[in-house]
Amino acid sequence: MAESEFDVLILGAGSGGYACALRASQLGLSVGLVEKGNLGGTCLHVGCIPTKALLHAAEVADSARDAASFGVSATLDGIDMPGVNAYKDKVVARLFKGLTGLIKSRGITVIEGEGRLTGPRTVTVGESSYSGQSVVLASGSYSRTLPGLEVDGERVITSEHALRLERVPKSAIVLGGGVIGCEFASVWKSFGAEVTIIEALPRLVAAEDEASSKALERAFRKRKINFMTGTPFESVKPTDSGVAVTVQGGEVIEAELLLVAVGRGPATDGLGYDEQGIAMERGFVLTDDRCRTNVEGVFAVGDIVPGLQLAHRGFQQGIFVAEEIAGLSPRPIDEAGIPRVTYSHPEIASVGLDEADARELHGDNVTTVTYDLGGNGKSQILGTQGFVKLVGLKDGPVLGVHMVGDRVGELIGEAQLIYNWDAHAEDVAPLVHAHPTQNEALGEAHLALAGKPLHAHS
């Protein structure tokens, strides 16, 4: 093959793109990986990894603030934002170095620069053109804003700007009560800011089970994080000290800055997808359940494909596509089986169907059980509240697992096995969970769903 011809040509080196590249090279295919920024994409550089580092720093701040309740004499003297950023950047740099080395060691050709699709299987970068037997579109996403809402990067910011802040704002308005909005609200509150969330939908984290939303709202009230739900944004204007935001109904809220967290849009504009006849909808690339577009030999993965915009979804889709191209006929990914975590304090984690969706599909054949973390020893040691809620079919498999509480994101691994392997409560109930762990709460919830609760449950 010529140096510009590859078995697999991938546009974008985020979670979906680099996972596809690594798996394809492992399967003996020649791989070209086009990337205009750094390898690793949104997740590594301006998404999951840096935000979770901030959330961990926030947890440390809360631990210091609350140390006396554990009998430890400590005081929180303040937040050194440059220090927090140095810690965050060090984590990112270490992971970036590891990924770069890995890509290099696998013989993957990295093509630096902005790529455009200029033929059904041709990508042009600058003056050079490259072709692939198969092309994988993995161009990722960007922070959305609303019509008439100008992001200036100083007073009106996106999550990318928020990750680079050199100070803790005295006060902040977060526009959007989804995952990103709730995570930043949680961080800034732990760092000592006054925070108000404005959400147009009726509840925070509206994509989660209603019980999870209610639990998070209760916890945020307790933490004195202000939030307004069912409240659409109208306008924002600068003031001497920051911004004044007007919401529907005319109420005005003032703060030092406004974080726009209204979701992420697909980064497909101007990349030539339309011109090559690829089926699109509202900027997203449409695919079938095998990640194939309507154009022969062209696949799409990650945030540009409608569905959950999660790094681990893109990652898994990337692996799937590499195996599909190599002729391994992998099993399609069940979107409901992808775990979802909001890393706020407390955390929310879920997999499978929520109660409303399950009832819509199965009516009265649905049964639920909620196990309160109040009965879980490790949760009491950690001082966290929440629950494990199971949604299941009567005499059938578990359809959904929903959890709220600190660190429940670490429990979602077992929950996604339960869901993805169609386990019945009776299959999980006899399994032994270590004591004392939060994992036990999953075991107890399944005991209850199997009709043999050891402790009271609701």
C-alpha positions, 0 to 999 in steps of 0.5 A, spaced: 500 500 500 502 507 498 503 511 504 497 514 504 493 508 503 490 504 509 485 499 511 482 503 516 482 511 516 479 514 522 477 521 522 478 524 530 483 521 535 478 521 541 475 515 545 472 512 539 477 514 534 483 511 538 480 505 541 478 503 534 485 505 531 488 500 537 484 494 536 484 495 528 492 495 529 492 489 533 487 485 528 493 486 523 490 492 519 494 498 517 491 504 520 491 512 519 489 516 525 487 524 523 487 529 529 487 536 529 488 537 537 491 532 542 490 524 542 485 523 547 480 528 545 475 531 549 474 526 555 482 526 556 483 533 555 477 537 557 472 532 559 471 526 564 478 526 566 480 533 568 473 534 571 473 528 575 480 530 578 476 537 580 471 533 583 476 529 587 479 535 589 472 537 592 472 531 596 478 532 599 476 539 601 469 537 604 473 531 608 478 537 611 472 541 612 468 536 615 474 532 619 471 534 626 465 529 625 470 524 624 474 526 630 480 529 626 483 536 628 484 539 621 481 546 618 480 548 611 484 554 609 482 555 602 483 552 595 489 554 591 486 553 584 493 554 581 495 548 585 488 544 584 490 545 576 497 543 577 494 536 580 489 536 574 494 537 569 499 532 571 494 527 571 492 528 564 499 529 562 501 522 565 495 519 561 496 523 555 503 520 555 501 513 556 496 514 550 501 517 545 506 512 547 501 506 546 499 509 539 506 509 537 508 502 539 502 499 535 505 502 528 499 507 527 500 513 523 498 519 526 496 524 521 496 531 524 491 537 522 484 538 520 481 533 516 475 533 511 472 528 508 473 529 500 471 523 497 467 517 500 473 514 502 478 520 502 480 524 507 484 531 506 489 534 511 492 540 508 495 539 501 495 531 502 489 526 501 489 519 504 484 514 503 482 508 507 478 501 505 474 503 510 473 510 513 471 511 521 468 518 522 469 520 530 470 527 530 467 528 537 463 534 540 463 541 542 460 545 548 453 547 546 450 554 547 443 557 546 441 562 541 442 569 543 447 567 548 454 569 547 460 565 550 466 570 552 470 565 555 470 570 561 464 571 564 459 567 560 463 560 560 463 553 557 466 547 561 472 548 557 473 555 560 471 552 567 477 547 567 482 553 566 479 557 571 485 560 576 480 562 581 474 560 585 468 564 583 465 567 589 458 566 585 456 562 579 450 561 575 450 554 572 445 554 566 443 546 565 442 541 570 444 535 567 451 531 568 456 537 566 452 542 570 451 538 576 458 536 577 461 543 576 455 546 581 458 540 586 465 542 585 464 550 586 460 549 592 465 544 595 470 550 593 466 555 597 462 558 591 455 560 592 451 556 586 445 557 583 443 551 577 437 553 572 434 548 568 428 548 563 426 541 565 422 539 571 428 536 574 435 535 575 439 530 571 432 529 567 435 523 564 435 519 570 430 515 574 425 520 577 427 517 584 435 519 583 433 526 581 429 527 587 435 524 591 440 529 588 435 535 589 434 533 596 442 532 597 443 539 593 438 542 598 442 540 604 448 542 601 445 549 600 446 549 592 440 553 589 436 550 583 430 552 579 427 547 575 422 548 570 425 555 569 427 556 562 433 561 560 431 568 557 437 572 557 444 575 560 447 581 560 454 584 563 454 587 570 459 591 574 461 585 578 459 579 573 452 577 570 445 578 571 441 572 568 433 573 566 429 567 567 422 566 564 417 570 569 422 575 569 426 574 575 433 576 575 439 572 578 446 575 579 453 572 579 460 573 578 460 568 572 455 564 568 457 556 566 453 554 560 452 547 560 446 545 556 449 539 553 454 537 547 453 538 539 456 534 534 462 536 531 461 535 524 460 542 521 464 543 515 467 536 515 464 534 508 460 529 511 454 532 507 457 533 501 459 525 500 451 524 501 452 521 508 445 521 512 445 526 517 440 529 522 441 536 526 448 535 525 448 528 527 451 522 523 445 516 522 448 509 523 445 502 524 446 498 530 453 496 526 455 503 526 455 503 519 452 510 515 448 509 509 455 510 505 458 503 503 465 502 507 464 509 512 462 508 519 461 513 525 462 512 532 462 516 539 458 523 540 457 524 533 452 518 533 445 520 536 445 517 543 449 517 550 455 522 549 459 518 553 467 516 552 466 509 554 460 508 549 465 511 543 470 507 546 466 500 545 463 503 539 471 504 536 472 497 538 466 494 535 467 497 528 475 495 528 472 488 529 466 489 524 471 491 519 476 485 520 470 480 519 469 478 526 462 479 526 461 482 533 455 483 537 451 490 537 452 494 543 445 495 547 445 502 548 441 501 555 446 496 557 451 502 557 453 505 564 451 512 566 455 516 572 454 523 574 460 524 579 457 529 583 457 529 591 453 524 592 454 520 585 448 517 581 449 511 577 445 507 573 444 502 567 438 499 564 431 502 564 428 507 569 422 505 572 417 509 567 420 506 561 420 499 564 412 500 565 411 503 558 414 497 555 411 492 560 406 495 564 404 491 571 409 486 570 414 491 573 416 490 580 421 495 584 425 495 590 429 500 593 434 499 598 436 504 603 444 505 604 442 507 611 442 499 612 449 499 609 455 499 614 460 502 609 456 507 607 455 509 614 462 509 615 463 514 609 457 518 612 453 518 605 446 517 604 442 514 598 439 508 595 440 502 590 433 501 586 432 495 582 427 495 576 425 488 574 420 483 571 416 479 576 419 472 575 424 475 570 430 479 569 433 485 572 431 491 567 435 497 571 439 498 577 439 506 579 444 508 585 445 514 589 450 515 594 458 517 594 462 512 590 456 509 587 460 510 580 464 504 583 459 499 584 456 500 577 461 495 574 457 489 577 450 492 576 452 492 568 454 485 568 447 483 572 443 487 566 447 485 560 447 478 562 439 478 563 440 476 571 434 474 575 434 477 582 434 469 584 441 469 580 444 475 584 441 473 591 446 467 593 452 471 591 457 473 597 458 480 597 464 482 602 462 486 608 463 491 610 462 494 603 457 498 599 457 493 594 453 489 599 447 494 598 447 491 591 446 484 594 441 486 599 437 489 594 437 483 590 435 479 596 429 483 597 427 483 589 428 475 590 423 475 595 427 474 601 429 481 604 434 481 610 432 488 612 426 492 612 426 495 605 421 500 601 
